[in-house]
Amino acid sequence: MSNRKMITAALPYANGPVHIGHLAGVYIPADVYARFQRRLGKDVAFICGSDEHGIPITIRAKKEGVTPQDIVDKYHEIIKKSFSDLGISFDEYSRTTSEKHYETSQDFFKVLYEKGKFTEEVSEQYFDEQAGEFLADRYIVGTCPNCGNENAYGDQCEKCGSTLSPSELINPKSMLSGNVPILKDTKNWYLPLNEYEDFLNEWIIEGHKDDWKPNVYGQVKSWLNDGLKPRAMTRDLNWGVPVPLPNAEGKVLYVWFDAPIGYISFTKEWADKNGKNWKDYWQNENSDLVHFIGKDNIVFHCIIFPAMMKAHGDYIMPKNVPAFEFLNLENDKISTSRNWAVWAHEYVEEFPGQQDVLRYALLSSAPETKDNNFTWKDFQTKNNSELVGIFGNFINRVAVLIHKYYDGVVPQGDVNSPELKEINKTAKEISGFLENYEFRNALTALMNLARFGNQYLQNEEPWKTIKGSPEKAAQSLFVGAQLAVALAQLCEPFMPFSSEKLLTMFNAEQVNWNDVETQSVLIETGHKINEAFLLFSKIEDSVIEAQIEKLEQTKQNNKKTNPNANPMKEEISFDDFAKIDLRTATILEAEKVEKADKLLKFKVDTGVDIRTVVSGVAESFTPEELVGKQVMILLNLAPRKIRGIESQGMFLLTTKPDGKLSFVTPDDSNVENGIEIG
């Protein structure tokens, strides 16, 4: 087993705050593992940072009417502070807009390019004519071919979890304009993943069938069984790491090419600050690389990134990728867009000093092998019954009784007492569970030691034996002190704030994990402890009811909104609006456009003139039914040619739930043509 641990946690998108689903499924387990490895004396690099180039960033920016840089600057700081507040002990938390990251990801791309690992392909990509740009997968929505969800994205259906390509969507539409996009030729650089199938089968399917989690192994096996295809490693976008090649203007690195390279670039930043050699962690076979991710990132970390590193040739492969499933909230899927979440930064504000309660509750419900559920009532029970009633109760009883009967000095006891072996046994159990990424079992073992301590005190009753059998009372509190300090040592990876408080209470220092596994006596006779204080406090019903009410309010707000509505476009001024010339008009003639299934050509009386308009409404209307229809028209839109016909305006239309178009018309059918709207 290597003495060097390169531990990464999935890069959170800097398009919003971190919520409990992220914490339970990636960051808290990763932190527990990193802290544990440090306690073993391992050379640990625990690395993460904000992913600031994803399409979710640009979507958020458009929604809020600001620049992508504004979005990432805002949320990077919120996310970074949330992690710090909750004790996530990253050695480096950086961002993919850093200079070092641009340099590292571009260098990585150039190495693959110069080795001839890419293929250059001209392909048809969806293009929004109105917006004047190619559409990233996430900017295309349509009907999922697998489950019929009408709001599937071009890369994934969030309802059934299927990975998609835009060409698979039924009735695709652009999220930028709402229009049906066209296909247009563009050149990109592809990584032929099919060429790495033999390597991936040998490395994962044969090499890790016994030590990788079934959910990870099964998903990778399914992908490989279906056969891999070349995947574009560049995109036609204006936000991201520029492709470092001549004549590649307007193209950036695919976000899933540059994001995982962030692990490397951030390690470089950390190494520069700490006098380390980053290559020891990424290019040395004596280093263990472990990726902590959610299940939606398995394909990127187990297929695409390893293929990239294999193509490069200088990098080690991950020893394990312990991906977690999803955490639901009150029996409903956590959703950022619906605000159905418990946000980390809000929790810290609303539950001051109770970071470890959340860490404990989320670890005990961690979705290790299947989706799990978080409820506020369960959170309250875990705090009041387990942390307060078991863990905190034992600690308090030991500390209070030592002060009451021995003036805060640990009494004389038998160092060979059989009860002390429970400490070594528990430390080894927790160690075994954590090495196998079984965090819930490890937490249960920790709490069982507290249960053992409570039962031991209950059986020994030092408050009774202090009078008739003082030696027996001293022995029981000597053992109690050892168990309490053992809990202080062993709870540190799980509940670091409580560990620090406990060590202060017992006037003790943190020791190596191996010492707890082998030594039964962790605090000597005659050692002076500090005054006792409550480690955890009861959470009242009113506090929980307030959180449940907060979620109920979110649910009510969601009912008032249209989940299918596109994000608000960029804000305009009144002067901008005043430039728009909307008029009432009547369709005089309508006919199909040759060789165009979706287009109709109209002759329209605008009250100002008779003009021609071309519109893509043929799938919703026949020409005959539109003749004589009164409509609203954008009159002063600059003319443009569509299929060789000059179109002089645009109708106002909306989309009905069935996908058909509907004209926006005046309530009064007798309104004259040419009347201004506004």
PETA-V100299 format. One record per residue. N is the residue number from 1. PHI is phi as a letter, one per 20 degrees, with the letter a starting at -180 (999 if undefined). PSI is psi in radians with two decimals (999 if undefined). D_FIRST is the distance of its C-alpha to the first C-alpha in Angstrom with 1 decimal. Layout:
BEGIN
n phi psi d_first
N PHI PSI D_FIRST
N PHI PSI D_FIRST
END
This chain:
BEGIN
n phi psi d_first
1 999 2.30 0.0
2 f 2.61 3.8
3 e -0.11 6.6
4 d 2.22 8.9
5 d 2.03 9.9
6 d 1.79 13.0
7 d 2.20 14.7
8 d 2.65 18.1
9 c 2.42 20.9
10 g 2.41 23.8
11 f 2.09 26.7
12 f 2.44 29.6
13 f 2.30 33.0
14 e 0.85 35.2
15 d 0.14 38.2
16 r 2.99 38.1
17 f 3.00 36.5
18 e 2.42 33.3
19 d 3.11 34.0
20 f -0.44 32.3
21 f -0.74 31.2
22 f -0.79 29.0
23 f -0.82 27.7
24 f -0.58 26.9
25 e -0.21 25.5
26 b -1.10 23.3
27 f -0.68 23.5
28 f -0.81 23.4
29 g -0.72 20.3
30 f -0.71 18.5
31 f -0.73 19.8
32 g -0.80 18.7
33 f -0.77 15.0
34 f -0.79 15.3
35 f -0.74 17.1
36 f -0.79 14.7
37 f -0.64 11.7
38 f -0.71 14.3
39 f -0.40 15.3
40 e -0.09 12.0
41 n 0.25 12.7
42 f 2.73 10.4
43 e 1.78 12.3
44 d 2.37 13.5
45 c 1.94 16.1
46 d 1.90 17.7
47 c 2.43 20.4
48 a 3.11 23.5
49 r 2.99 27.2
50 e 2.30 30.4
51 e 1.89 31.2
52 d 0.20 34.8
53 d -0.02 35.8
54 f 2.73 35.8
55 g -0.60 39.1
56 g -0.47 39.0
57 f -0.85 39.6
58 f -0.58 42.8
59 f -0.78 43.9
60 f -0.70 43.7
61 f -0.77 45.5
62 f -0.68 48.3
63 f -0.68 48.6
64 e -0.06 49.0
65 m 0.58 51.1
66 c -3.11 49.0
67 e 2.73 46.8
68 g -0.64 43.1
69 f -0.66 42.4
70 f -0.75 44.2
71 f -0.88 42.0
72 f -0.61 38.6
73 f -0.71 39.8
74 f -0.92 40.8
75 e -0.44 37.9
76 g -0.79 35.1
77 f -0.69 36.4
78 f -0.80 36.8
79 f -0.82 33.3
80 g -0.75 31.7
81 f -0.69 33.7
82 g -0.79 32.9
83 f -0.78 29.2
84 f -0.77 29.8
85 f -0.55 32.2
86 e 0.15 29.8
87 m 0.36 27.1
88 f 1.98 24.7
89 e 0.95 22.8
90 g 2.42 22.4
91 f -0.50 21.7
92 b 2.22 24.0
93 c 1.89 26.5
94 d -2.65 28.7
95 b 2.61 30.9
96 f 0.02 31.5
97 e 0.13 35.0
98 f 2.69 33.6
99 f -0.71 34.7
100 f -0.62 31.2
101 f -0.74 30.3
102 g -0.79 33.5
103 f -0.80 32.8
104 f -0.80 29.2
105 f -0.64 30.1
106 f -0.68 33.2
107 f -0.71 31.5
108 f -0.80 29.0
109 f -0.76 32.0
110 f -0.63 33.9
111 f -0.82 31.2
112 f -0.69 31.2
113 f -0.81 35.0
114 f -0.45 35.5
115 e -0.02 33.3
116 m 0.50 35.6
117 e -0.28 33.0
118 e 2.73 35.4
119 d 2.43 38.6
120 e 2.16 41.6
121 c 2.38 43.5
122 e 2.14 46.6
123 c 2.86 46.6
124 e 2.16 48.7
125 c 2.65 47.2
126 f 2.37 48.9
127 c 2.30 51.1
128 e 1.91 53.0
129 f -0.66 56.5
130 f -0.74 57.6
131 f -0.37 54.5
132 m 0.58 54.5
133 b 2.73 50.8
134 f 2.63 48.2
135 d 2.16 46.4
136 f 2.76 42.6
137 g -0.67 41.4
138 f -0.18 41.4
139 e 0.16 45.0
140 d 2.23 46.2
141 c 2.64 46.9
142 a -2.88 48.4
143 e 2.26 48.3
144 f 2.26 45.1
145 f -0.23 45.9
146 e -0.69 43.7
147 c -0.11 44.8
148 n 0.08 47.8
149 f 2.15 46.6
150 e -0.05 49.0
151 c 0.66 46.8
152 f 2.58 43.8
153 e 2.93 42.3
154 f -0.20 42.2
155 d -0.31 38.4
156 a 2.52 37.8
157 e 2.04 39.8
158 f -0.20 38.6
159 e -0.85 40.6
160 d -0.13 39.0
161 n 0.06 35.8
162 f 2.43 36.8
163 e 2.28 35.7
164 c 2.94 38.9
165 d 2.68 40.6
166 g -0.58 43.9
167 f -0.32 45.9
168 e -0.34 45.0
169 f 2.50 46.6
170 e 2.33 50.1
171 l 1.00 52.6
172 f 2.52 50.3
173 c 2.67 51.6
174 e 2.34 50.7
175 f -0.25 49.5
176 f -0.74 51.1
177 c -0.29 54.7
178 n -0.07 54.6
179 e 2.86 56.2
180 f 2.12 55.2
181 f 2.77 53.2
182 d 2.90 54.3
183 e 2.34 52.2
184 b 2.49 52.2
185 f 2.44 50.7
186 b 2.64 47.9
187 d 2.35 45.4
188 b 2.94 41.7
189 d 2.21 38.6
190 d 2.51 36.5
191 e 2.04 33.0
192 f 1.49 33.6
193 g -0.48 30.7
194 f -0.44 32.2
195 f -0.18 31.1
196 d 0.17 27.4
197 f -0.77 27.8
198 f -0.77 26.6
199 f -0.81 23.4
200 f -0.67 22.7
201 f -0.73 23.6
202 f -0.77 21.3
203 f -0.83 18.3
204 e -1.03 18.8
205 f -0.70 21.3
206 e -0.75 19.9
207 f -0.40 16.3
208 c 0.42 15.6
209 f -0.36 18.4
210 d -0.26 16.4
211 c -0.07 13.8
212 e 2.65 16.0
213 f 2.46 18.8
214 g -0.65 22.1
215 f -0.59 24.1
216 f -0.90 21.9
217 g -0.76 21.6
218 f -0.72 25.3
219 f -0.72 26.6
220 f -0.77 24.8
221 g -0.71 26.2
222 f -0.77 29.6
223 f -0.79 29.7
224 f -0.63 28.8
225 f -0.59 31.3
226 f -0.29 34.0
227 n 2.32 33.4
228 e 2.67 32.4
229 c 2.75 35.1
230 g 2.51 35.4
231 c 2.34 34.9
232 f 2.29 36.7
233 d 0.12 34.6
234 c 2.82 37.7
235 b 2.69 40.2
236 e 1.57 43.8
237 b 2.93 43.5
238 d 0.19 44.5
239 c 1.95 41.6
240 q -2.97 38.2
241 e 2.07 36.7
242 g 2.47 39.5
243 f 2.16 38.9
244 e 0.95 38.9
245 c 2.66 41.4
246 f 2.66 45.2
247 l 0.59 47.4
248 c 0.54 44.7
249 f 2.49 46.5
250 m 0.15 46.0
251 c 2.45 42.6
252 c 2.89 39.2
253 f 2.40 35.7
254 g 2.36 34.8
255 g -0.56 33.1
256 e 0.05 30.2
257 e -0.84 29.8
258 e -0.55 30.0
259 f -0.90 28.3
260 f -0.45 24.6
261 f -0.34 25.2
262 g -0.60 25.8
263 g -0.69 22.1
264 f -0.84 22.1
265 f -0.63 25.5
266 f -0.60 24.6
267 f -0.68 21.5
268 f -0.75 24.0
269 f -0.78 26.3
270 f -0.76 23.8
271 f -0.70 22.7
272 f -0.66 26.4
273 f -0.43 27.1
274 d 0.27 24.4
275 m 0.58 24.3
276 d 2.85 21.0
277 d 1.92 20.4
278 g -0.50 19.8
279 f -0.45 18.7
280 g -0.51 15.5
281 e -0.39 14.5
282 d -0.32 16.2
283 c 0.37 16.6
284 c 2.16 13.6
285 f -0.25 11.2
286 e 0.17 8.5
287 d 2.39 9.1
288 e 2.08 8.3
289 e 2.17 11.9
290 c 2.18 13.1
291 d 2.17 16.8
292 e 2.14 18.8
293 b 3.00 22.2
294 e 2.88 25.2
295 f -0.40 26.2
296 f -0.14 28.8
297 d 0.14 26.4
298 g -0.82 24.3
299 f -0.62 26.3
300 f -0.65 25.9
301 e -0.33 22.1
302 d -0.22 21.4
303 c -1.05 24.3
304 f -0.91 26.2
305 f -0.78 23.6
306 g -0.65 21.3
307 f -0.70 24.5
308 f -0.80 25.5
309 f -0.63 22.3
310 f -0.73 22.7
311 f -0.67 26.3
312 f -0.84 25.6
313 o -0.23 23.2
314 d -0.05 21.2
315 d 2.63 18.6
316 f 2.79 15.1
317 e 2.67 15.1
318 f 2.43 13.7
319 f -0.61 10.6
320 b 2.68 12.9
321 c 1.40 16.5
322 f 1.31 17.3
323 f 2.49 21.0
324 d 2.77 23.5
325 e -2.83 27.1
326 d 2.62 30.1
327 d 2.23 31.6
328 e 2.85 35.4
329 c 2.05 37.8
330 l 0.81 40.6
331 m 0.40 40.2
332 c 2.54 40.7
333 f 2.29 38.4
334 f 2.34 37.5
335 b 2.08 39.5
336 f -0.75 39.8
337 f -0.54 43.0
338 e 0.05 44.6
339 l 0.44 43.2
340 e 1.49 41.8
341 a 2.81 38.9
342 d 1.95 38.0
343 e 2.38 37.3
344 g -0.80 34.8
345 f -0.54 37.2
346 f -0.66 40.0
347 g -0.80 38.1
348 g -0.65 37.3
349 f -0.69 41.0
350 e -0.32 42.3
351 c 1.14 39.9
352 g 2.37 39.6
353 m 0.14 37.1
354 d 0.65 35.7
355 f -0.70 32.5
356 f -0.42 30.4
357 f -0.76 32.7
358 f -0.76 32.0
359 g -0.79 28.2
360 f -0.81 28.5
361 f -0.72 30.9
362 f -0.64 29.0
363 f -0.67 25.7
364 f -0.30 27.7
365 d 0.29 29.2
366 g 2.26 26.2
367 e 1.22 26.8
368 f -0.81 23.4
369 c -0.18 24.7
370 b 2.84 28.4
371 g 2.50 30.8
372 c -3.12 31.7
373 c 2.43 34.6
374 d 2.27 35.3
375 c 2.64 38.6
376 f -0.57 40.2
377 f -0.73 41.4
378 f -0.68 38.0
379 g -0.80 36.7
380 f -0.75 39.6
381 f -0.76 38.9
382 f -0.67 35.2
383 f -0.96 36.4
384 f -0.74 39.5
385 e -0.65 38.4
386 e -0.99 34.7
387 f -0.77 34.1
388 e -0.90 37.6
389 f -0.50 38.6
390 d -1.15 35.5
391 f -1.03 33.0
392 f -0.63 35.6
393 f -0.77 38.2
394 f -0.84 36.1
395 g -0.82 35.2
396 f -0.75 38.9
397 f -0.79 40.3
398 f -0.89 38.2
399 f -0.76 39.0
400 f -0.76 42.6
401 f -0.63 43.3
402 f -0.67 41.8
403 f -0.69 44.1
404 f -0.74 47.0
405 d -0.37 47.0
406 c 0.35 45.3
407 l 0.60 46.0
408 n 0.21 42.3
409 d 2.28 41.1
410 f 2.16 38.5
411 f 2.99 40.5
412 f 2.45 40.0
413 b 2.95 37.8
414 e 2.03 36.2
415 f -0.21 32.6
416 d 0.24 32.1
417 g 2.28 33.3
418 f -0.49 31.5
419 f -0.47 31.3
420 f -0.38 28.8
421 f -0.34 26.2
422 f -0.52 26.1
423 f -0.90 24.3
424 f -0.73 21.3
425 f -0.81 21.4
426 f -0.75 21.5
427 g -0.73 18.7
428 f -0.65 16.4
429 f -0.86 17.9
430 f -0.75 17.4
431 g -0.82 13.8
432 f -0.74 13.4
433 f -0.78 15.7
434 f -0.62 14.2
435 f -0.45 10.6
436 d 0.18 13.0
437 m 0.59 15.3
438 d 1.41 18.1
439 f -0.65 19.8
440 f -0.73 23.2
441 f -0.66 22.0
442 f -0.73 20.1
443 f -0.67 23.4
444 f -0.71 25.4
445 f -0.70 23.6
446 f -0.85 24.3
447 f -0.53 27.9
448 f -0.54 28.3
449 f -0.67 27.7
450 f -0.70 30.6
451 f -0.74 32.6
452 g -0.76 32.0
453 f -0.76 33.2
454 f -0.80 36.3
455 f -0.68 37.2
456 f -0.84 36.8
457 f -0.69 39.2
458 f -0.66 41.5
459 f -0.67 41.7
460 e -0.52 42.1
461 l 1.05 44.6
462 f -0.44 44.6
463 f -0.31 47.4
464 e -0.76 49.6
465 f -0.25 48.4
466 g -0.49 48.8
467 e -0.91 52.5
468 e -0.51 52.7
469 c 1.25 49.3
470 g -0.58 48.0
471 f -0.66 45.4
472 f -0.71 44.0
473 f -0.77 44.0
474 f -0.74 42.2
475 f -0.78 39.5
476 f -0.62 38.9
477 e -0.44 38.6
478 f -0.83 36.4
479 f -0.74 34.0
480 g -0.69 34.6
481 f -0.70 33.6
482 f -0.75 30.3
483 f -0.71 29.6
484 f -0.78 30.8
485 f -0.60 28.6
486 f -0.74 25.6
487 f -0.66 26.5
488 f -0.70 26.8
489 f -0.78 23.2
490 f -0.40 21.7
491 e -0.14 23.8
492 g -0.79 22.8
493 f -0.57 20.3
494 e -0.81 22.9
495 c 1.32 26.1
496 f -0.60 25.7
497 f -0.71 29.5
498 f -0.65 30.1
499 f -0.78 27.5
500 f -0.74 29.2
501 f -0.74 32.5
502 f -0.77 31.5
503 f -0.63 30.1
504 f -0.77 33.4
505 g -0.71 35.4
506 e 0.17 33.9
507 l 0.76 33.9
508 c 2.90 30.2
509 d 2.71 27.3
510 f 2.43 23.8
511 c 2.95 21.3
512 f 2.51 17.5
513 g -0.66 16.1
514 f -0.53 15.1
515 f -0.65 18.8
516 f -0.54 20.0
517 f -0.46 17.9
518 d -0.41 19.5
519 d 2.30 22.8
520 e -0.48 25.8
521 d 2.00 28.0
522 d -0.16 27.2
523 b 2.18 30.8
524 f 2.71 33.3
525 g 2.40 36.8
526 n -0.11 39.3
527 f 2.33 36.9
528 e 2.17 39.0
529 d 2.84 37.9
530 e 3.06 39.4
531 f 2.53 41.7
532 f 2.56 40.6
533 b 2.80 40.6
534 f 2.21 39.8
535 f -0.69 36.3
536 c 2.69 37.2
537 c 2.62 40.7
538 f 2.45 42.3
539 d 2.11 42.7
540 f 2.78 46.3
541 g -0.66 47.6
542 f -0.61 49.4
543 f -0.76 46.3
544 f -0.71 44.7
545 f -0.60 48.1
546 f -0.67 48.2
547 f -0.69 44.9
548 f -0.69 46.1
549 f -0.64 49.3
550 f -0.74 47.6
551 f -0.66 45.9
552 f -0.65 49.2
553 f -0.70 50.8
554 g -0.76 48.3
555 f -0.73 49.1
556 f -0.68 52.8
557 f -0.66 52.4
558 f -0.54 50.5
559 f -0.42 53.5
560 e -0.20 55.8
561 d 2.82 53.9
562 e 1.92 53.6
563 f -0.26 50.0
564 e -0.07 51.1
565 f 2.44 52.6
566 f 2.71 51.3
567 g 2.66 50.2
568 f 2.41 53.1
569 f 3.03 54.0
570 g 2.38 54.2
571 f 2.46 56.8
572 c 2.80 60.2
573 e 2.94 63.1
574 f -0.63 66.6
575 f -0.65 68.0
576 f -0.79 65.5
577 f -0.64 66.6
578 f -0.36 70.3
579 f -0.34 69.9
580 f 2.25 69.2
581 d 1.66 72.4
582 e 2.32 72.1
583 c 2.74 75.3
584 f 2.54 76.7
585 b 2.90 77.6
586 c 2.36 78.8
587 f 2.14 77.6
588 e -0.71 80.7
589 b 2.66 79.2
590 b 2.37 75.8
591 b 2.75 74.7
592 f 2.61 71.6
593 e 2.28 70.2
594 g 2.42 70.2
595 l 0.50 66.8
596 b 1.85 65.0
597 f -0.44 64.1
598 d -0.15 63.3
599 d 2.44 66.0
600 c 2.55 69.6
601 d 2.27 72.2
602 c 2.57 74.5
603 d 2.18 77.8
604 c 2.34 77.8
605 e 1.92 80.6
606 e -0.01 79.1
607 n -0.41 82.4
608 e -0.66 82.0
609 a 3.10 82.0
610 d 2.14 81.3
611 c 2.95 77.9
612 d 2.37 75.3
613 c 2.37 71.8
614 d 2.28 69.1
615 b 2.50 66.5
616 e 1.13 63.7
617 d 0.17 65.2
618 f -0.40 66.3
619 f -0.22 63.7
620 d -0.37 65.1
621 b 2.67 68.9
622 e 2.69 71.6
623 g -0.68 74.0
624 f -0.68 76.9
625 f -0.18 75.7
626 e -0.24 75.0
627 f 2.23 78.5
628 n -0.04 80.3
629 f 2.34 77.2
630 e 2.34 77.1
631 c 3.10 73.8
632 d 2.41 72.3
633 c 2.46 71.5
634 e 1.89 69.8
635 e -0.65 72.8
636 e 0.52 71.7
637 f 2.32 68.5
638 g 2.33 68.6
639 f 2.61 69.7
640 b 2.67 67.2
641 e 2.27 67.6
642 c 2.03 66.0
643 l 0.67 66.6
644 n -0.02 69.4
645 d 2.25 71.1
646 f 2.07 71.5
647 e 2.27 70.4
648 d 0.99 72.0
649 q 3.09 70.2
650 b 2.35 67.7
651 f 2.69 68.3
652 e 2.08 66.7
653 c 2.80 64.7
654 c 2.92 62.0
655 d 2.27 59.8
656 e 2.90 60.5
657 g -0.50 57.8
658 e 0.07 58.6
659 n -0.17 57.8
660 f 2.65 61.5
661 e 2.71 63.0
662 c 2.31 65.8
663 f 2.46 68.3
664 e 2.08 68.7
665 c 2.80 72.5
666 f 2.58 75.2
667 f -0.68 76.2
668 e 2.04 79.8
669 f -0.11 80.6
670 e 0.23 83.7
671 f 2.37 82.1
672 f 2.66 83.5
673 f 2.54 81.5
674 n -0.05 80.3
675 f 2.27 79.9
676 f 2.53 77.1
677 d 2.25 74.1
678 q 999 72.6
END
